[in-house]
Structure formats: C-alpha cells, structure tokens
Amino acid sequence: MTNAGCTMHIDFYSARFTAYQPATSGNEEFCEDLPDTGPTVFVLDYLHPSLKLVPVDFRIIRNTTGQGRFAQWEDVAALGDLEPLTLYYHPPVIRPDASFQAEYDFSEKGEYIGIVTAGHPTNDNTYRAVFPFAVGTGRPWLTLAALLLVALGLAVWWRGKRKRASTA
C-alpha cells in the first residue's frame, strides 16, 4: 500500500483502500492502523478498469508471521492453510460498480493482515495484496497533544516558581 491516497496494488491492478469505524470515528478514513476495536467497514474503490470484470475476495487473519508490518505474501503463504487462521472471509465477487465493501467487528486489539485476491480477465492467474495493520492503536496524535500540554504546564509552573524564588 502506498501513502498516496491509500492506494493498494494487487500486482498490476490498483484500488483505493479505505477503512471506517463509524461507531467510534464517524466518517474518519483510515488506510493503515485502526484506533479502536469494534465494527469496521472496509472499502475498495477500483482504480484499474479490469478489476470490475474479475472476482475479488477479502480475508482477515491474525498476523502470526513474525514479520509485523513487513509481512508479505510469501510470509503469509508460509503459514500454510489459511482457513483455520481466517477471522473473516468475503468470498469472491464481481463488482461491476467498481466498489467492494466488507464489514468486520474486531473484538480484540492486535496485529492483523488483510489479504485481497483478484483474478485475471482472460487467464487463470491470481494476484494478491497483503496489508498488515494494527487494531486498537488509539490515537497517537491525541497522546502527543496531551504530553505537549503537560510539558507546557510544567514549563509555566517552573518559570513561575523560579520567578517567585528570585524575588524573595
């Protein structure tokens, strides 16, 4: 996945990937880590015109590869049969409207892997995209803002204390 507008590459195909957590984040869009557990909506908007002609499926597994954020298809394939590891599976579907949607309710924080599989319009080739992500990461910018406020408060307090000490 690239940072350019959450674009996912499924070999030569491309799609815009967006995740939503409407119960906790409204319409806020995510394309990597998810701040909360709970209901999550995944949307793939196809950018490559051939994607709307081929079956596309979507799977979520726990990230047990040992590779963390760097997991790739080879790491996932080394796990063997994915069926017992699968938390969610949306079977292959052809979407002529070029928009694929799936929903999953995350009950636990942790590391996961999303796997998108797409066929080819004229042969039996299968293409995959693997994207590791974390759930329940919170909002790091909120933590940073709180730390900055505490630091600012301490600086003001320290400055006031020093000023009072020098005038006494």
N, C-alpha and C positions, 0 to 999 in steps of 0.2 A: 504494500500500500504506500502511495506517495503522499506527501503533505499537501500537494496541490489540489485542494478542494476534496480531500478524502477519495482520491481516485484509486481504485483497485485494478490490478492487472491479472487477468486469468489467461496467461500466455499472451496471445495476440489480441484477445478481447480486452475491453476496459469497461468499467462501470463506476458510477459514483456511489460510494457506500456511506450510509448514514444510520446511526442508531439513536433512538429516542427512549427516554424513561419518563413517560407522561405523568405518572403518579407522583414523582418527586422533582422532576425538572421541566415539566411543561413541554414546550416546543424546542427546548435547547437541543442542539445537534451535537452528537459525539461521533468521532470516527476512529477512536482508539480505546482508551480505558473508559470504563463506566463508573461514575462516582458512587452509585448505590446498588444494592440488591433490589429485586422486585421486577415487576413487569417491564419488559424491554421490547421495543419494536425495531426490527432490522429492515432497512430498505436498500435495495439495489436498483438504481436507475441506469439502465443500459446506455452506454455511450457508443458502443460498436453496433451498427445496424444488424449484423448477423446474429447477435445474441437473442433477439426476439424470435428467431427461427429454430432455436435449438433448446433441448431440455436443460434446465439449470436446477441444481439441488443445493441444499444448505444444511450443514451439520455443525453442531457444537459439541466439543469434547473437553474434558478437563485437560490442562496442559501437564502431562506426565512425561514429557520428552526429556526433561532435564536441561533443555536449551533456553528456557524462559522466553523472552521477547524475540529471540533469534531463531526460534523453531521454524523449520521449512518443511516442505512436503516430504523430503527424504526422512526427516526425523519422525514425522507422523506415520509414514509407511512402515518404518521400523517397529512400530508398536504392534503390527500385525492386524488382526481382525478388529475393525473399529466399532463393530456393532455393540459389543459389551461395554465399550468406553463412551458410547454416544449418550449424551444427555438430551439432545433434541435433534430431530431429523425432519426436514421438509423434503418430501420426495420430488423427483424431477418433474418440472412443469414447463411448458412452453408459454411464454408471456408475450403475445403479440403487441400489448400496450407498452412493452419495454420497461416494465417496473415490477420487481419481485419484492414481496413483503413476507416476513416471518415474525412470529412473536414467541418469546420465551420468558418465563418467570424465574429469575435467578433467586434461589433461596439461600445461597452461601457466597460469601466473599471468596475470592481466589483467582487463580490464573486459568484461563480458558484458551481454546483455539477454535476459531471459526474456519470452516472449510467450504469453499464454493466450488462446485464441479459443473463444467459445461461441456456439451458435446460439440461436434463439428457438423456443419450443414450438409456436407457431401461425403464424409467418410466416417470411420469408426473411432477416430481419435477422441480422447478425453483430456480435458485441460482442467487444472486445479489452481486455486489461490488459497493460501494459508495465511491467516492473520491472527497472531497471538494477541490477547488483550486481558486486562485485569478488571475484575468487578469488585466494587466496594472500596475503591481507592480514595473516596472522599473528594474534596475539592482543594487541591494544594494551594491555589491562589488565595483561598479564604484563610488557610492556616498561615500563609506568608503575611497577609494583611494583618492578622491578629498579632503575629510576632512583631511586625513593624510598629503597631500601636503600643505594644508593651514596651518596646525599646524607646520609643519617643516619650512615653510617660516616665520611664526611668531617667532618661536624659533631663527632662524638665525638673523632676524631683531632685536629682543630683545637683543640678545647676542652682536650684533654689536653696538647697542645703548648704552648698559652698558659699553662696552669696550671704546667707544669714551668719555663717561662721566667720566670714571676713569682716562683717560689720560689728561683731560682738566683741 
